[in-house]
Amino acid sequence: MQTVIITGASRGIGRDIARACAAKGMAVIATYRTGKDEAQALVRQIAEDGGEAAALYLDVARSDTFAAFRDEVRSLLADRWGAGALGALVNNAGEGGFEPIETFSEKAFDALYRVHLKGPFFLTQALLPLFAHGGSIVNIGSATTRVASVGVAPYAAFKGGLETLTRYMAKEFGPRGIRVNTVAPGAVHTGLAGGIPAEFVTMVERETAHARVGEVEDISGVVAALLGPEMAWVNAQRIEVSGGYFI
């Protein structure tokens, strides 16, 4: 049974990715920071649906905790599933915000950097010794790296860095058969940072071929498919899932 860690899985896109992966027969390790009750409810729901899941605490902004998290994962893999190796990782956890460059604070900038770029870099590094040959990593990017919108510059900049990092990870991890890809959602209803401003929703609907904002299920199936053997020759790619945003 393939095991997959999904960061930030207590809500939004991460939660639906966890459900989609479990439905494909993967054993899910769902991480949470503040949503412990939601993560545990997700584990129960997956179990009720016949799947396998566990929830672990992880703050992706705290790279100093990653070694201990890796040890916790190693023990869970062995004790719960008799597995000696990790099969996949989805770097999904994130936070957002809408504010122009002119007023964006250094504190908020650093917080986004730790979550969206530094965290995925060092978490992947920490977990690399656990990976099986032929594993898979999906980094969750953003359509904002392709189309500029006022108010999301730092977020988009770090997602752009993560997309570049994807290609370098694919290059360096290739000898171990580990694939690394980016899935870049467009605007999605997730509740992130209190939701999407109404004027932004109007613009997305106007400029998207499907004329709507995305839903979490539009993204989760793509991620789960990328982790599977049918996508074994897809590597170092950025796959935008946005319904045709600004084409």
N, C-alpha and C positions, 0 to 999 in steps of 0.2 A: 504493500500500500504506500503510495507516494504521500509524503508529509509536506505541508506548506505552512509557512509563517506569513500571516497577513497583519501588517501593522495598522493601528487605528481602525480595528474591525468592530468596534462597539456600535458604530452608527454609519449612516451614509453609504458611500460607495464601498468602503471596506467591509461593511456588514453584508452587503449583497454579494461581493466577491467571495466572502467566506461561504455563503450559502450555495453559490454556483459551484465552487470547488468541491464542497462536500457532496453535492448532487452528482459530480463526476467521479465520486469514489475516493477522493483525497481525504486524508486525515488533517484536520485544520487546527493550527495553533493561532488563536485570535488574540492579539494584544490590545490593551486598553490603557489609558492614563487616568481619566476621570470617570469613565462610564463602566465601572465594575458591574453594577447590576444589569446593565444592558448587555455586556459581554457574557455574563452568566446566563442570561435569558437566551442569547444567541446559541450558546452551547446546548442548552436544553432543547431548543427548537430543532437544531441539527440532529440531536439524538432521537427526538420524536419522529423525525423523517427518515431514520435508519442510518444516519451518518455518524462519523467520529469527529469529536472536537474537544478542545481544552482552551481555557483562557489564561493568559499570563499578563501581569502588569509590566508595562514598559513605557518609559518617557523617552522618546526619540531625541529630545533636546538635551539629554544627559548622557553624553558619550562615555563618561566615567563609569557608568553602570553596565556597559555592554558586555564586559567580560563575565560578570556575575550572571547576566541574562543568558549568555551562551551556555554556562554551566547548568543553569536551570533547564534550558532546552535539551541539553544532552541527557540529563537525568529523565526528563519527561519522555523523550523518544525511546529510551531503553525500558523504563518501567511501565509505560502505558501501552506502547505498540511493539516493543521488542525490536525497535529499529536502531541500527547503528549509525545512520546517516540521515541528513536532511535532504529533501528532494527539491524544494522550491522556496522562494522568498518573494513577497510582494511588498515593495516599499511604497505604502499608500498613505500613512499618517501625515496629516497636514493641518494647517490653519490658514485662514485668509483674512481679507480686509480690503476695503475700498477707500483709498486716500491718495491724493495727488503727491507727486514728488516734493512739491514746495513745502508741504506741512508734515511729511513723514518723519517720524522721530528715529534717532539712532537706536534707541532701545527696541522699538518695534522691528526695525531693520535686522538687528542682531537675532531677535527671536525667530523671525522667519528663516534666516540663514541657518540657524541650528536645526530647525525642524525639516527644512526642505532640501538642504544640500549637505551640510556637515553630518547630520544624523544618518541619512542613507549611506553616505560614504563609509563612515566608521562602523555602522551596524553591519553592513555587508562584509567589511574587513574582519570583524569579530566572529561572524558566523561562517566564514569561508572554510575553516577547518572541519566543520560538520557536514559540508556538502558532499553528496554522492557524485561520482562521475556521471556526467550527463544530466545534471540538474538544470534548473531554469530560474531566472530572476526577471521580474517585471517591475520597472520603475514607473510610477504614475506621474506623467508630465502634465502638460496643459496646452490647449489651443492658443493661449495667450502668448506663447513664444513665437507664434507665426503671425498673429494679427494683433497689433498694438491697440490697447484700450486704455483710456485715462483712468487712473486710480489703482492699477495693479502692477506698477513697474517693478518693485522689489520682488514680489511673488513671481512674476514672469521671468525676471532675471535669474532667480535661483532655480526655477524649473528649467530654464534654458541650460544652466550649468549641469543639472541632473541629466538632461538629454545628451549632452556632450559626454558626461561621465559614462553613460550607458555604452557608448561605442568603445570607450577605452576599457571598460570592464569586459566587454565581449572579446576584445583583442587579447587581454591579459589572461582571462579565464578560459579561453578557447582550448588550450592544450588539455584541460580537464574535462572538456566536453560540456561546459556550462554555458548555456545560452543566456543572453541579456538583451531585453527589448524595452522600449518605452511605449506605453499606451497614453495618449494625450487626449483627455476628454475636452469637449467644449463645455459651455455653461450647463450645469446639472443642478437640479433641485436636491440639495443634500442637507440644508440647515447650517452649512458651514458659515461661521462668522455672522450668524443671525439671518442668513438668507441672501438672495440676490436682489439688489435695488430694482424697483419697478421700471425705472427708465432703461436699465441695462437689459431687463427681460424684453422690453419692447424692441430695443435695437437688435437683440439676438433673433427674435421672431422675424423681424424684417429682413435680416441678412442671412438667414439659414434656409437652405433648400427645403427642408422639412417643416419650416415655419413654426418651430417650437423650441423650448428649452428641453434639454435632455433629462432623462430619469435614470436612477442608479442601475436599473436592469439593462439599460442600453449599453452600459460599460462593463458590467460584471461578466457577462458571457464571453466577451472578447478576451478578457484577462484569463479566465479559466481555460479557454481554448488554447491560448498561447502557452500555457503551462503543460499541456498534454502532448503525447507522442505524435499526434497528427501534425503538429507544428514544429517538429524537430529540426527542420532545415530553415526556420525563420530565426535570424540572429542579427543583432546590432541595428534593428529597425525602429523607426518612430512611426507608430500607427495612430493616426488621429481618428477619434471617434466623436464626431461633432454634428452629424446629420447634414453635412455640407455647409459649414460655416464660412462665409466670405469666399465663395468660389467664383 
